[in-house]
Structures are given as C-alpha cells and as structure tokens.
Amino acid sequence: MKFNKLAEKAKQAIDRRGGMDSLKEDLQEVKEAATGRGSFKDKARAAADALKTPGRNPAPGPDAARPAPPTAAGPTDPTPPAA
C-alpha cells in the first residue's frame, strides 16, 4: 500500500470521528481510563467505552429527544385567572 493512500485513509477516519479536536478528546478519555482506579479489565472496558462515541459529547440519542422535566415553580404567566 502506498504511503499517500494510507495517509488519506487515516485522514478520512479522523474526519468521520469529528476531526482533530474530537480525536484529542478521545485520547484524553482513554488516558483517564488507563490511569484511573480499578483492575486492568475495568480500565480496558472504560477505554473501550470511551472510544465508542467520538469526543466527550456523545451523539444525540433517544435520551436527547426527551423534554425537560416540569419545574415546581408553576406557570410563568403572572396574570391572574379570569373570574
């Protein structure tokens, strides 16, 4: 395989994961997992989980579509109800 073709494939893989900033965040997550507490198995699992989603901000999933829970403050309209 030619070096230029290999470099192009690497660039495409980086772009698919969100660019260099995302790649740096992934590296930081793996580093934190590797230096964290726990057994080797726990560290490997944490590093694998860190690489499943690009960067620190995971892609929006079904949880992102949920509306925010209602607040206990009540209605925001200060007008009193009509009598």
C-alpha positions in Angstrom: 0.0 0.0 0.0 1.3 3.4 -0.9 2.0 5.9 1.9 -0.2 8.6 0.4 -3.1 6.2 0.2 -2.6 5.2 3.8 -2.4 8.8 4.9 -5.6 9.6 3.0 -7.4 6.7 4.8 -6.2 7.9 8.1 -7.5 11.4 7.4 -10.9 10.0 6.3 -11.1 8.1 9.6 -10.3 11.2 11.6 -12.8 13.2 9.7 -15.5 10.6 10.3 -14.9 10.8 14.1 -15.3 14.6 14.2 -11.8 15.9 13.4 -8.6 16.5 15.3 -10.3 18.1 18.3 -12.5 15.1 18.8 -9.5 12.8 18.4 -7.7 14.7 21.1 -10.7 14.4 23.4 -10.8 10.6 22.7 -7.1 10.3 23.6 -7.7 12.2 26.8 -10.6 9.9 27.7 -8.5 6.8 27.1 -5.7 8.3 29.1 -8.0 9.0 32.1 -9.4 5.4 31.8 -5.9 3.9 31.8 -4.7 5.9 34.8 -7.9 5.5 36.8 -8.6 3.1 39.6 -9.6 -0.5 39.1 -8.4 -3.7 37.6 -6.8 -4.0 34.1 -10.1 -5.4 32.9 -12.1 -2.4 34.3 -9.6 0.0 32.7 -9.8 -1.8 29.3 -13.6 -1.7 29.4 -13.6 2.0 30.3 -11.2 2.8 27.5 -13.4 0.8 25.0 -16.5 2.7 26.2 -14.7 6.0 25.7 -13.9 5.1 22.1 -17.5 4.1 21.2 -18.6 7.7 20.7 -16.4 10.4 19.2 -15.2 13.2 21.6 -16.7 13.9 25.0 -20.1 14.9 23.7 -21.9 11.7 22.7 -24.1 11.9 19.7 -27.7 12.7 20.5 -29.7 9.6 21.0 -33.2 8.7 22.3 -32.5 10.5 25.6 -31.8 13.8 23.9 -35.4 13.9 22.4 -37.0 13.8 25.9 -38.4 17.1 27.1 -37.1 18.7 30.2 -39.0 17.8 33.4 -41.5 20.4 34.6 -40.4 22.7 37.3 -42.1 23.2 40.6 -42.3 27.0 40.1 -45.7 26.8 38.5 -46.9 28.8 35.5 -44.6 31.5 34.2 -47.6 33.8 33.2 -48.1 36.3 36.1 -51.6 37.3 35.1 -54.3 36.0 37.4 -57.0 33.7 36.0 -60.2 35.4 34.7 -63.2 35.2 37.1 
